[in-house]
């Protein structure tokens, strides 16, 4: 029975780490960060704000980063992935 509990704990721990939180936006004031969090939560995205070095930060699960950035009107490398055209080497 003890071996089964260890396996269960390991599985639960892995599930928690599967979707880490990522920062999607920064806001200078707490009110603006709370507005962003409320907007995301209304759309069903679990979000939270944290105090950063220079202001507030909005964090969401990594699996919903693109959707959160889109809702907040942001773009970024993780949301807009457009391959750059390769030019042939010039002689």
C-alpha positions in Angstrom: 0.0 0.0 0.0 2.8 2.4 0.8 4.3 1.9 -2.7 0.9 2.8 -4.2 0.9 6.1 -2.3 4.3 7.0 -3.6 3.3 6.5 -7.1 0.1 8.5 -6.6 2.2 11.4 -5.1 4.6 11.3 -8.0 1.8 11.4 -10.6 0.1 14.3 -8.8 3.4 16.2 -8.7 4.0 15.7 -12.4 0.5 16.9 -13.3 1.1 20.1 -11.3 4.4 20.8 -13.1 2.9 20.1 -16.6 1.5 23.6 -17.0 3.8 26.2 -15.3 2.8 29.8 -15.0 4.2 32.3 -17.5 4.1 36.1 -17.4 2.0 37.6 -20.2 1.7 41.2 -19.3 3.0 43.9 -17.0 1.1 46.8 -15.5 2.4 49.9 -13.7 -0.4 49.8 -11.1 -2.3 47.2 -9.1 -5.6 48.4 -10.5 -4.6 47.9 -14.1 -3.2 44.4 -13.2 -6.5 43.5 -11.5 -8.4 44.7 -14.5 -6.3 42.4 -16.8 -6.9 39.4 -14.4 -10.6 40.1 -14.3 -10.8 40.2 -18.1 -8.9 36.9 -18.4 -11.0 35.2 -15.7 -14.3 36.2 -17.4 -13.0 34.3 -20.5 -12.3 31.2 -18.3 -8.5 31.7 -18.1 -7.1 31.2 -14.6 -4.9 34.3 -14.0 -3.1 36.0 -11.1 -1.1 39.1 -10.6 2.2 39.4 -8.8 4.3 42.2 -7.7 7.3 42.6 -10.0 10.5 44.7 -9.8 9.0 47.7 -11.6 5.2 47.1 -11.2 2.7 44.4 -11.4 2.8 41.3 -13.6 0.0 39.1 -14.9 0.6 35.4 -14.9 -1.4 32.6 -16.7 -0.8 28.8 -17.3 1.6 28.3 -20.2 -1.0 26.3 -22.2 -3.2 29.4 -22.4 -0.5 32.0 -22.9 -1.4 32.8 -26.6 -5.1 33.1 -25.9 -4.4 35.4 -22.9 -2.1 37.7 -24.9 -4.7 37.9 -27.7 -7.4 38.9 -25.2 -5.2 41.6 -23.7 -4.4 42.9 -27.1 -0.7 41.9 -26.9 1.5 40.1 -29.3 4.8 38.5 -28.8 7.1 35.7 -29.8 5.1 33.0 -28.1 1.8 34.1 -29.6 2.7 35.3 -33.1 5.1 32.8 -34.7 5.7 33.9 -38.3 8.6 32.3 -40.1 10.9 34.8 -41.8 11.4 34.3 -45.5 14.9 33.1 -46.3 16.7 35.1 -49.0 19.1 33.2 -51.3 22.7 34.0 -50.6 24.0 36.9 -52.8 27.1 36.4 -54.8 
